[in-house]
Amino acid sequence: MYFTALAGLASLAFSQCASATPTLERRANQYRQNAHTAVKKMQQPMYYRTPSPAAWTIGWWNCAQAVTLLADLREGDNSQFLRQITDGEQGVFNVTWRDQAVDSNRAFTYTSYFDDRLWWTVAMIKVFDVTKNNQYLVSARRTFVRVAADIDKDPCGLFNNAYPGTPRGSSVITQTLYIEAAALLAKRTPAQKANYLKMARAAWKELKADMYIDGLIQGDGLQKRNGQDTCSSNYAFLTYQEGAAMAAMVAMADATGNADWLDIAQSIAEKTASGQYGMIVNGIAKEYCDADFSCNGDSGMFKGIMMRGFYEVYKARPSVGGGGIPQLLKNNADSIWNNARNTKNNMLGLNWSGPFKASSQIDYRLTYHISATMALVYASLV
């Protein structure tokens, strides 16, 4: 893909999120039912088509988000409904693994973007965690090893997001996913743990120095701007970068046993939820392109990834934000269901505050739906 307080105040911010859109009275399983409805929609034949490395009618990296949300849901949901979708030879997990474009070592290579491949590395690890089938871990490891061997640095700093010959540049998301993937592999491959953690720590050292500012990630890369000779950040605040960073820090904490990584994850979560940076407005996730419905097939996915980040932080440290992450997730799920859903067909939209507006492009339409489905899924798991 190419895309170019502190504790007291943070607790208050989560409290404000909780009061901004009160959770509706509902049966305990209503969030799960809504998540199932959204999953059923994205599995309709017009959207889910195999065989293909991109099993859904969206970009390859977006498909990795679909697999990840299904794996996360499956970990806490043993329902017959979900098993029929994910399990078995014709289930999503095996089919999306089986139909990949791979090199001779079975590393995933469908696009020339390193971040795309790293999203799939994370997705395959998630599937391994649920299924315990080693084929997924092997593919994740081989895909990461291929990326680590081929990736290079941009002259301004940080990893490039793609191979030469493809539009590319200094990439925060690539660096962040590299850290998460290395940490997840370190936890699951003890013989290589030290090496993976060495790689992850080196990548974080550079990312922290350049882009971790005032307790969260600021900017999506380093570039020379306006004819200047020096490189600088654009200080963009993008929801998926914060979500991916939260998940990466949680993975580092899990792999190392060092709670300092959770302190960083907590800072990112609380700063993001504060509303100060425009990524949460009145308790609801916002992307810069939501208001005018200009989000494309990439940016339309971002908010769901932030929801996954909050969920990962909550699992590792439930007290973050005064314990307010579950309410934040449920508030977003409620707003999506009540304000950003086509009640005739249960398609979910881009602007989670509403109103629902359908895109004329099928890939955009499904991207918006899957991103919102992630919010429903993670609300159902807390």
C-alpha positions, 0 to 999 in steps of 0.5 A, spaced: 500 500 500 502 506 498 500 512 502 503 518 502 496 528 562 497 524 563 494 519 566 488 523 570 487 527 563 487 520 559 482 517 564 477 523 563 478 523 556 475 515 556 470 517 561 467 523 556 467 517 551 463 513 555 458 519 556 458 522 549 454 516 546 451 512 552 451 504 551 444 502 549 440 497 553 441 490 550 442 483 551 449 481 553 450 477 546 447 483 542 454 485 540 456 478 538 449 478 534 451 484 530 458 482 529 455 476 526 450 480 521 456 484 519 461 478 518 455 475 514 454 481 509 462 481 507 461 473 506 456 474 500 458 472 494 458 479 490 464 480 495 467 474 497 470 470 491 475 465 491 480 462 488 484 469 489 490 471 493 485 477 495 479 473 496 475 479 497 473 484 492 478 489 496 486 490 496 490 485 498 492 488 504 485 489 506 483 482 505 489 481 511 484 485 515 478 481 514 482 475 516 485 478 522 478 480 524 475 473 523 481 470 527 480 475 533 473 473 533 474 466 532 478 466 538 473 468 543 467 465 539 466 457 538 459 458 534 457 454 529 455 460 525 463 462 525 466 455 524 462 454 518 465 460 515 473 460 518 474 452 519 475 446 515 478 445 508 474 450 505 474 455 510 476 462 510 483 460 514 485 455 509 482 458 503 486 464 504 492 461 505 492 456 500 490 461 494 496 466 496 501 468 490 508 465 493 515 465 492 519 458 492 519 458 499 512 460 500 513 467 502 507 471 500 509 475 495 502 478 491 504 485 491 511 489 491 509 493 498 513 491 504 507 493 509 502 489 505 506 483 506 507 484 513 499 485 514 499 478 512 504 476 516 500 478 522 494 475 519 497 468 519 500 469 526 493 470 528 490 464 524 496 460 527 494 462 534 487 460 533 488 453 529 494 451 532 496 449 525 503 450 523 502 451 516 500 458 518 506 460 522 511 457 517 508 462 512 508 468 517 515 466 518 517 465 511 514 472 509 517 476 514 524 473 513 523 475 505 521 482 507 527 482 512 532 480 507 529 485 502 527 491 505 531 497 505 532 504 508 529 511 505 534 516 505 530 520 509 530 515 514 525 509 516 524 503 512 521 504 505 514 501 504 516 497 497 521 495 492 524 499 487 520 500 481 514 501 485 512 508 488 515 508 495 517 512 501 519 512 508 514 509 511 512 509 519 506 503 518 512 499 515 516 500 520 511 499 526 508 492 522 515 490 522 516 491 529 509 487 531 511 481 526 518 480 529 515 480 536 509 476 535 514 471 531 519 471 537 514 469 542 512 463 538 519 461 535 523 460 541 529 458 537 529 465 534 527 469 539 533 473 541 534 475 533 527 477 532 527 481 538 534 484 536 530 486 529 524 489 533 528 493 538 532 496 532 526 498 528 523 501 534 529 505 536 529 509 530 521 509 530 521 512 537 527 517 535 523 520 529 516 519 530 514 518 537 513 525 539 509 527 546 506 520 547 504 517 540 506 517 533 506 523 529 507 523 522 506 517 516 514 518 514 520 522 513 520 527 507 524 533 504 518 538 503 518 545 500 524 544 497 528 543 503 534 540 504 533 536 510 527 531 512 522 532 516 515 529 518 508 531 516 505 530 523 499 527 520 495 523 525 492 517 522 488 512 526 491 506 523 498 508 525 496 509 532 492 502 532 498 498 529 503 502 534 498 500 540 498 492 537 506 492 536 507 495 543 503 490 546 506 484 542 513 487 545 511 486 552 508 479 551 515 477 547 519 480 552 515 480 559 517 487 560 512 492 562 515 498 559 512 496 553 505 497 555 507 503 558 508 506 551 502 502 549 498 506 554 500 512 552 498 511 545 491 509 547 490 515 552 493 520 547 489 517 541 482 517 545 483 524 548 480 527 542 486 532 542 488 529 535 482 529 532 482 521 531 476 521 536 471 526 536 465 526 541 467 518 543 467 516 536 473 514 531 474 519 525 479 519 519 481 526 516 477 524 510 470 521 513 466 528 513 466 529 506 466 521 504 473 522 500 476 516 504 479 511 498 480 503 499 486 504 503 484 510 508 477 507 509 480 501 512 484 505 518 479 506 523 478 499 524 485 498 525 485 503 531 479 499 534 484 493 534 489 496 537 485 499 543 482 491 544 490 489 544 491 494 549 485 492 553 487 485 553 494 486 556 492 492 561 485 493 562 486 499 567 488 503 561 484 510 561 481 508 567 478 502 565 474 505 559 476 502 553 470 497 553 466 503 553 469 506 548 469 500 543 461 499 545 460 506 543 463 506 537 459 499 535 453 502 537 454 509 533 455 504 527 449 500 528 445 506 529 447 511 525 452 508 519 448 502 517 443 501 511 438 498 515 435 495 508 441 490 507 446 491 513 451 494 509 456 499 514 458 505 512 464 510 512 462 515 517 461 512 524 457 518 526 452 517 520 449 518 516 450 512 512 452 513 505 454 508 500 460 508 495 459 507 488 465 503 488 465 496 490 472 496 493 470 502 497 464 500 499 466 493 502 473 496 505 468 501 509 464 495 511 470 491 514 473 497 517 466 498 521 465 490 522 472 490 526 469 495 531 463 491 532 467 485 533 472 488 538 466 491 542 463 484 542 470 481 545 470 486 551 
